[in-house]
Amino acid sequence: MNHAEEIELIEKGYLDIQIDPSLDLFQEIEKLKKEKNAIILAHYYQDADIQDIADYIGDSLGLAREAEKTNAAIIVFAGVHFMAETAKILNPTRKVLLPDLKAGCSLSDSCPPELFKKFKEKYPDHLVVSYINCSAEIKALSDVICTSSNAQKIVESFPKEQLLIFAPDKNLGAYINKKTGRSMVLWNGACMVHEIFSLEKIVKLKTRYPAAKLIAHPECEESILRIADMVGSTTELLRFSQSDSSEAYIVATEAGILHQMVKSSPQKTFIPAPPNNNCACNDCPHMKRNTLEKIYTCLLKEKPELVMDESIRLAAKKPIDRMLEISKLAGL
C-alpha cells in the first residue's frame, strides 16, 4: 500500500476506531509500548501531552541519532513525514509508524524533487548540502545532510574552494553563508512558521519587556535574526534558556518548545514571538496533526506504517551517515 492509498483509507475511516472516552490514554499507550516493544520519538514542536508520553524528545539531529541506535521493534514518530522517513532510512528492518500520514512540512514541500534535480543540473561543479527538513528523494540527491544544530560544522567540513548548493531553506542557508563567509547557492524554500514572525510586533514586545532576550531559530528571516540576542537550533535555544541568567525570553520558533522551557525553568517567563497576523501561525499545523488518540490508534493497529523504496532509502542513507560521522568528529 502506497502513501496516497493509505491516506485515502484514513480519510474513508477504514483505519479509525472508536475510543472509549473513559480510557486513560497515557496508561494505555504505556501498556501498548511494553507489549509491542515500541518507542515513541517526539519533536519539541509536538503538543505537551505527546512530549510527556514520549520516550525521547529532541530536535532533528537528536531524533536522527535516537532513531539510529534504538533496539525497539516499532518506532512511533510523533513529528512530520520527513522525520519518520529519516527513521525508516536508518532502520529498514523496523516498523516505523506515523500517527498521521498527512503531517507534512511546508519547507519540505517547497522543494519538489523533480524541480530540484533540474536546479542541481545547472551547477555541475557544486556539491549539495541539504537541510534534514526535506523528503527522502531530496536526501538521495544530496552529498551530505545537516540540521540547524550542525549546519555550520557540516559546511565548514568542505574546503573553502568547494562550490556548494544549500537546500531547501534559504534563511538557514543565508545565515550559514554569513557565519562561514561562504557563497553557497540557495534553493528558494522556507518554513511557513518561521517566516510569519512580525518584526514590528517583536520590536514592540521588546519595548514592553526590555529585560527579555529575543532568541530565534535560524529558519527565521534575516531581519529577525539581526536583532536576536541568540540564534540557535531548537535544542540550543532550550539550553540557552536554562543556562542564561535572564528571567524573560521572547521565543521566535514554533511554540511547542515553550513546554520544555517552562518545565526546566518554571521561574522564568517565556513569550512566544507574535506572527504578522491574528492567527496562531507560530504553531505548525502539520506538527499539531498528531494527537494522543492517533498515537494510541496507530500503536494498537500498527498503522499507518511508513514504507519506502529500497533504492531511495539506500541513496538517502549515504548523506545522512556522512552527517552523523562529521557531527561525531566535531563533538556535536
VMD Tcl script that draws the C-alpha trace (Angstrom):
set ca {
  {0.00 0.00 0.00}
  {1.49 3.34 -1.01}
  {1.30 6.69 0.77}
  {-1.64 8.01 -1.27}
  {-3.64 4.78 -0.79}
  {-3.00 4.83 2.97}
  {-4.21 8.42 3.23}
  {-7.31 7.53 1.19}
  {-8.13 4.73 3.62}
  {-7.69 7.04 6.59}
  {-9.94 9.66 5.04}
  {-12.59 7.00 4.40}
  {-12.34 5.95 8.04}
  {-11.14 2.39 7.49}
  {-8.29 2.83 9.95}
  {-10.34 4.72 12.52}
  {-11.60 3.12 15.71}
  {-13.98 4.29 18.37}
  {-12.03 5.18 21.50}
  {-13.75 4.76 24.85}
  {-13.68 8.29 26.35}
  {-13.06 6.80 29.80}
  {-9.75 5.26 28.71}
  {-6.61 6.63 30.32}
  {-4.65 7.13 27.10}
  {-1.37 7.69 28.91}
  {-1.73 4.34 30.66}
  {-2.96 2.52 27.54}
  {-0.11 3.87 25.41}
  {2.45 2.80 28.00}
  {0.90 -0.67 28.06}
  {1.00 -0.97 24.27}
  {4.60 0.21 24.16}
  {5.65 -2.61 26.50}
  {3.56 -5.25 24.72}
  {4.91 -4.36 21.29}
  {8.46 -3.30 22.17}
  {7.72 0.14 20.78}
  {9.35 3.52 21.30}
  {7.84 6.97 20.80}
  {10.13 9.65 19.39}
  {8.71 13.18 19.57}
  {9.86 16.52 18.26}
  {9.90 19.56 20.55}
  {7.10 21.06 18.45}
  {4.55 18.43 19.49}
  {1.73 19.16 21.93}
  {2.65 18.98 25.61}
  {0.77 15.69 26.21}
  {2.71 13.98 23.43}
  {6.01 15.30 24.74}
  {5.12 13.92 28.16}
  {4.35 10.42 26.82}
  {7.42 10.23 24.57}
  {10.48 8.10 25.30}
  {12.70 10.70 23.70}
  {12.11 14.37 22.87}
  {14.51 16.28 20.67}
  {15.33 18.28 17.59}
  {16.10 16.78 14.19}
  {19.71 15.84 14.97}
  {18.83 14.24 18.31}
  {15.91 12.36 16.80}
  {18.07 11.04 13.94}
  {20.64 9.77 16.43}
  {17.99 8.18 18.61}
  {16.39 6.52 15.59}
  {19.79 5.16 14.55}
  {20.54 3.47 17.89}
  {17.14 2.22 19.06}
  {16.54 -1.51 19.54}
  {12.76 -1.15 19.54}
  {10.76 -3.29 17.11}
  {8.37 -0.41 16.41}
  {9.17 3.30 16.15}
  {6.23 5.67 16.53}
  {7.33 9.03 15.18}
  {5.41 11.93 16.66}
  {6.58 14.52 14.19}
  {6.18 15.08 10.49}
  {6.62 12.87 7.44}
  {10.28 13.62 6.62}
  {11.27 12.77 10.21}
  {9.58 9.37 10.04}
  {11.29 8.84 6.68}
  {14.66 9.51 8.32}
  {13.89 6.91 10.98}
  {12.99 4.37 8.29}
  {16.12 5.19 6.27}
  {18.23 4.38 9.32}
  {16.11 1.38 10.42}
  {14.95 -0.57 7.38}
  {14.05 -3.70 9.36}
  {11.94 -1.90 11.96}
  {8.32 -0.87 11.62}
  {8.03 2.94 11.56}
  {4.61 4.38 12.30}
  {3.49 7.96 11.73}
  {0.26 8.74 13.64}
  {-1.00 10.94 10.81}
  {0.42 10.44 7.32}
  {-0.84 13.90 6.37}
  {1.56 15.51 8.85}
  {3.74 17.06 6.17}
  {6.10 20.03 6.16}
  {5.82 23.32 4.27}
  {9.62 23.54 3.98}
  {9.96 20.03 2.60}
  {7.05 20.66 0.21}
  {8.79 23.81 -1.08}
  {11.45 21.63 -2.72}
  {9.88 19.20 -5.23}
  {12.47 16.54 -6.24}
  {11.91 16.86 -10.00}
  {12.47 20.64 -9.88}
  {15.46 20.37 -7.57}
  {17.09 17.80 -9.85}
  {16.90 20.28 -12.74}
  {18.21 23.06 -10.46}
  {21.13 20.87 -9.42}
  {21.99 20.11 -13.06}
  {22.63 23.82 -13.63}
  {25.53 23.67 -11.13}
  {27.53 20.56 -12.12}
  {30.60 21.59 -10.09}
  {28.62 22.05 -6.88}
  {28.06 19.55 -4.09}
  {24.71 19.56 -2.29}
  {24.21 20.20 1.43}
  {20.57 19.59 2.29}
  {18.82 20.51 5.50}
  {17.23 17.43 7.06}
  {13.78 19.06 6.63}
  {13.40 17.58 3.16}
  {12.00 14.48 1.52}
  {13.87 11.20 1.09}
  {14.08 11.95 -2.63}
  {15.92 15.24 -1.95}
  {18.23 13.48 0.51}
  {19.01 10.96 -2.24}
  {20.10 13.87 -4.48}
  {22.38 15.28 -1.77}
  {26.02 14.78 -0.78}
  {25.51 15.45 2.91}
  {22.59 16.28 5.21}
  {22.68 18.85 8.01}
  {20.46 20.07 10.81}
  {20.27 23.53 12.33}
  {22.49 22.18 15.16}
  {25.34 21.14 12.91}
  {24.88 23.10 9.67}
  {27.89 25.37 10.24}
  {30.20 22.45 11.03}
  {28.94 20.46 8.06}
  {29.56 23.35 5.66}
  {32.97 24.07 7.19}
  {33.95 20.41 6.66}
  {34.27 21.23 2.94}
  {37.33 23.10 1.60}
  {36.56 26.77 1.03}
  {37.10 26.38 -2.69}
  {34.40 23.69 -2.93}
  {31.26 25.11 -4.53}
  {28.07 24.23 -2.67}
  {24.30 24.24 -3.09}
  {22.25 24.58 0.09}
  {18.65 23.34 0.12}
  {15.84 23.74 0.88}
  {15.80 26.56 3.49}
  {17.01 29.89 2.12}
  {17.00 31.56 5.54}
  {19.16 28.93 7.23}
  {21.40 28.85 4.15}
  {21.84 32.63 4.20}
  {22.60 32.55 7.92}
  {25.27 29.86 7.40}
  {26.73 31.81 4.46}
  {27.08 34.79 6.78}
  {28.61 32.71 9.59}
  {31.10 30.91 7.36}
  {31.85 33.54 4.73}
  {30.69 31.17 2.00}
  {28.55 31.96 -1.01}
  {26.51 28.80 -1.30}
  {23.81 28.75 -3.97}
  {20.48 28.71 -2.13}
  {17.29 26.93 -3.09}
  {14.33 29.28 -2.57}
  {12.46 27.38 0.16}
  {11.20 28.39 3.61}
  {9.20 27.25 6.64}
  {5.72 28.80 6.91}
  {6.03 29.09 10.71}
  {9.43 30.77 10.83}
  {8.64 33.22 8.02}
  {5.48 34.51 9.69}
  {7.05 36.30 12.67}
  {6.42 40.04 12.72}
  {9.49 42.24 13.17}
  {7.29 45.18 14.10}
  {5.42 43.25 16.79}
  {8.63 41.77 18.18}
  {10.18 45.24 18.47}
  {7.07 46.38 20.37}
  {7.35 43.34 22.66}
  {10.98 44.17 23.37}
  {9.90 47.68 24.33}
  {7.24 46.24 26.62}
  {9.66 43.69 28.11}
  {13.05 45.47 27.96}
  {14.78 42.78 30.04}
  {13.58 39.94 27.79}
  {16.08 38.42 25.38}
  {14.98 37.54 21.86}
  {16.09 34.01 20.99}
  {15.48 32.81 17.44}
  {15.77 29.76 15.21}
  {17.95 30.30 12.10}
  {14.97 29.41 9.87}
  {13.64 32.89 10.71}
  {14.10 35.75 8.27}
  {17.29 37.81 8.43}
  {15.50 40.87 9.86}
  {14.56 38.80 12.94}
  {17.98 37.15 13.27}
  {19.70 40.54 13.05}
  {18.08 41.77 16.28}
  {18.16 38.44 18.14}
  {20.23 38.10 21.30}
  {20.85 34.45 20.50}
  {20.34 32.34 17.36}
  {20.34 28.56 17.55}
  {18.66 25.24 16.91}
  {15.68 24.20 19.00}
  {17.91 22.32 21.43}
  {20.38 25.20 21.59}
  {17.55 27.64 22.37}
  {16.36 25.36 25.17}
  {19.84 25.02 26.64}
  {20.43 28.77 26.44}
  {17.19 29.44 28.33}
  {18.37 27.04 31.03}
  {21.89 28.41 31.45}
  {21.40 32.11 30.76}
  {20.83 34.46 33.69}
  {17.94 36.41 32.15}
  {14.46 35.99 33.58}
  {12.42 36.50 30.39}
  {12.68 35.43 26.74}
  {10.83 36.17 23.52}
  {10.99 32.88 21.62}
  {10.99 33.03 17.81}
  {10.35 29.43 16.83}
  {7.43 27.00 16.93}
  {5.62 27.43 20.24}
  {5.78 23.74 21.21}
  {9.29 24.23 22.63}
  {7.88 26.51 25.36}
  {6.57 23.41 27.19}
  {10.13 22.16 27.80}
  {11.40 25.66 28.58}
  {8.75 26.19 31.25}
  {9.30 22.70 32.69}
  {13.04 23.22 33.06}
  {12.90 26.89 34.15}
  {9.49 27.46 35.81}
  {10.69 30.67 37.45}
  {11.31 32.31 34.06}
  {8.92 33.98 31.64}
  {8.67 32.73 28.03}
  {6.79 34.76 25.45}
  {6.05 33.29 22.00}
  {7.11 35.68 19.26}
  {3.99 37.06 17.54}
  {3.10 36.37 13.91}
  {2.27 39.15 11.46}
  {-1.45 38.38 11.58}
  {-4.03 37.28 14.14}
  {-3.85 33.52 13.59}
  {-1.87 31.03 15.68}
  {0.69 30.74 12.89}
  {3.61 30.13 15.24}
  {2.00 26.70 15.80}
  {2.92 24.32 12.98}
  {-0.39 22.87 11.72}
  {1.43 19.79 10.43}
  {3.10 19.01 13.76}
  {-0.18 19.54 15.55}
  {-1.97 16.91 13.44}
  {-0.59 14.31 15.84}
  {-2.70 13.63 18.93}
  {-2.70 11.17 21.83}
  {-5.71 9.46 20.24}
  {-3.85 8.96 16.96}
  {-0.76 7.66 18.77}
  {-2.92 5.16 20.66}
  {-4.69 4.08 17.47}
  {-1.54 3.66 15.43}
  {0.11 1.60 18.20}
  {-2.98 -0.56 18.55}
  {-3.33 -1.24 14.81}
  {0.33 -0.73 13.88}
  {-0.83 1.58 11.10}
  {-0.21 3.85 9.25}
  {3.20 2.36 8.51}
  {5.79 4.31 6.56}
  {7.15 2.30 3.63}
  {9.92 3.30 1.27}
  {11.50 2.21 -1.98}
  {14.78 0.49 -1.13}
  {16.82 2.25 -3.82}
  {15.68 5.65 -2.49}
  {16.40 4.54 1.08}
  {19.95 3.46 0.27}
  {20.69 6.63 -1.70}
  {19.27 8.81 1.09}
  {21.18 6.95 3.80}
  {24.64 7.87 2.46}
  {24.38 11.65 3.10}
  {22.72 11.03 6.50}
  {25.55 8.69 7.51}
  {28.04 11.33 6.40}
  {26.27 13.93 8.56}
  {26.33 11.68 11.62}
  {30.02 10.92 11.07}
  {31.01 14.60 10.70}
  {28.90 15.53 13.73}
  {30.59 12.86 15.84}
  {34.07 14.01 14.78}
  {33.08 17.62 15.57}
  {31.89 16.60 19.04}
  {28.29 17.60 18.38}
}
mol new
graphics top color blue
foreach p $ca { graphics top sphere $p radius 0.5 }
foreach p [lrange $ca 0 end-1] q [lrange $ca 1 end] { graphics top cylinder $p $q radius 0.2 }
display resetview
